[in-house]
Amino acid sequence: MIEMDAATFESLVVEELDRLPDDMFDGLDNVIFVTEDRPEDGGLDLLGLYDGVALTEREGYGVGELPDRIVVYREPHLHICANEAELRDEVHTTLVHEIAHFFGIDDERLHELGWA
């Protein structure tokens, strides 16, 4: 377990977002990325969450819709990582995993691809 304040963690997440390939963001529309300390249930087992309607399930989605959210949870990440290198790897994997959910890729397929 490592310690890191919320502002430093958010900066790390932004850095990891910047390291993702540009084509991963093609079609990623009306989505915001946020960091939070923990999930609503207070647990430490959920690293991230896609909160929205997957692209493959959208009907009548258009102007005026609230943005979907991709949440990266700070405390669960810090709980499972021993150092900053591990933290960066885990945040990277979480971002890819949650972006994949936006595009309609489910957990089963993510497991097959090694991202879950």
C-alpha positions in Angstrom: 0.0 0.0 0.0 1.2 3.5 -0.8 0.0 6.9 0.2 -0.9 9.8 -2.2 -3.1 12.8 -1.7 -6.1 13.3 -4.0 -4.5 16.1 -6.1 -1.4 14.1 -6.8 -3.5 11.0 -7.7 -5.6 13.1 -10.1 -2.4 14.4 -11.8 -1.2 10.9 -12.1 -4.5 9.8 -13.8 -4.2 12.7 -16.2 -0.7 11.7 -17.1 -1.8 8.2 -17.7 -4.7 9.5 -19.9 -2.1 11.4 -21.9 -0.1 8.3 -22.5 -3.0 6.4 -24.0 -3.0 6.2 -27.8 -4.9 8.9 -29.6 -7.1 6.3 -31.5 -8.4 5.1 -28.2 -10.3 8.4 -27.9 -11.8 8.2 -31.4 -15.6 8.1 -30.9 -15.2 8.8 -27.2 -17.8 11.6 -27.1 -19.6 13.3 -24.1 -17.5 11.5 -21.5 -15.8 13.0 -18.5 -13.0 11.4 -16.4 -13.1 12.0 -12.7 -11.3 10.7 -9.6 -13.0 9.9 -6.3 -11.7 8.5 -3.1 -13.8 5.3 -2.9 -16.9 3.8 -4.4 -20.3 4.6 -2.8 -20.2 1.3 -0.9 -16.9 2.3 0.8 -15.2 -0.9 -0.4 -11.7 -1.2 -1.7 -12.3 -3.8 -4.4 -13.6 -1.6 -7.2 -10.9 0.3 -9.0 -13.0 2.1 -11.6 -16.4 2.5 -13.0 -18.0 3.4 -16.3 -21.2 5.3 -15.5 -23.2 5.7 -18.6 -24.8 4.0 -21.6 -22.4 1.9 -23.8 -22.1 3.1 -27.4 -23.6 -0.2 -28.5 -26.7 0.3 -26.5 -27.5 3.9 -27.2 -30.8 4.8 -28.8 -31.8 8.4 -29.3 -28.7 9.7 -27.6 -28.1 13.3 -28.6 -27.6 16.9 -27.8 -28.3 17.9 -24.2 -27.5 14.6 -22.6 -25.5 14.6 -19.4 -22.0 13.3 -20.0 -21.1 9.7 -19.2 -18.5 9.4 -16.5 -15.4 7.2 -16.1 -14.4 7.2 -12.4 -11.0 6.1 -11.1 -11.0 5.4 -7.4 -7.9 6.5 -5.5 -8.0 4.5 -2.2 -8.6 1.1 -3.8 -5.7 1.7 -6.2 -3.4 2.8 -3.4 -4.5 -0.2 -1.3 -3.3 -2.7 -3.9 -0.1 -1.0 -5.1 3.3 -1.2 -3.5 4.9 1.7 -5.4 4.2 4.4 -8.0 5.2 2.2 -11.0 2.6 -0.4 -10.0 0.1 2.4 -9.4 0.7 3.8 -12.9 0.3 0.3 -14.5 -2.9 -0.3 -12.5 -4.4 3.1 -13.4 -3.5 2.5 -17.1 -5.3 -0.8 -17.0 -8.3 0.7 -15.3 -8.6 3.5 -17.8 -8.4 1.0 -20.8 -11.0 -1.2 -19.0 -13.5 1.6 -18.4 -13.0 3.1 -21.9 -13.7 -0.3 -23.3 -17.0 -0.4 -21.4 -18.0 2.8 -23.1 -17.5 1.1 -26.5 -19.6 -1.9 -25.4 -16.9 -4.4 -24.6 -18.0 -6.5 -21.6 -16.0 -7.9 -18.7 -15.9 -11.4 -20.3 -14.2 -10.1 -23.5 -11.9 -7.9 -21.4 -10.8 -11.0 -19.5 -10.1 -12.7 -22.8 -8.0 -9.7 -23.9 -6.1 -9.5 -20.6 -7.6 -6.1 -19.5 -9.7 -7.4 -16.5 
